[in-house]
Amino acid sequence: MKLTEKFVDKIYQATPDAGAIESAKLGVLDFLTSCYAGKDDQGVHKLRELIQLEGGLEVAPLIGQGLKATPGQSALINGFLAHALDFDDVHVEVRGHPSAVLLPTLLALASTNDVSGKRFLEAYVVGVEVMARIARAVSDQHYEKGWHNTGTIEVSAAALAQATCFNFL
């Protein structure tokens, strides 16, 4: 088995412990609070105008907006909301904002798929752990050279978290 296959297999087989799940619940609460605090940000209004022009099947929630959008639009706006006021979480090892990337992605997909709350939280934990491990592997030099881990490392982790949550692996 190749290294990448081993890595993906470990991710897929992950079963977070009770302490990690409790931390995930706090992470979700922090995320929702940050989103709600940023709900009137000017950028959110601009993004809402954009998605109205795009249209699409309205199935995924826009936090604090009383609206729904396509899963992609929902993930975009909810990610923006989470970081709009820069109140969202920061993971020291990752040097980024895990919840602003992971939770909008998972929420958007969960709105169109049958997934339990437990599985959702497990996927979130796995995503944060994957981010931390990739961040360790690329070292601080990645960030110090100007790459923002939220936009690089975390995107890969979000894809793996989705795959774990919805059994795409």
Beta strands, then each sheet from edge to edge (+ up, - down):
strand 1: 60-62
strand 2: 67-69
sheet 1: 1+ 2-
end
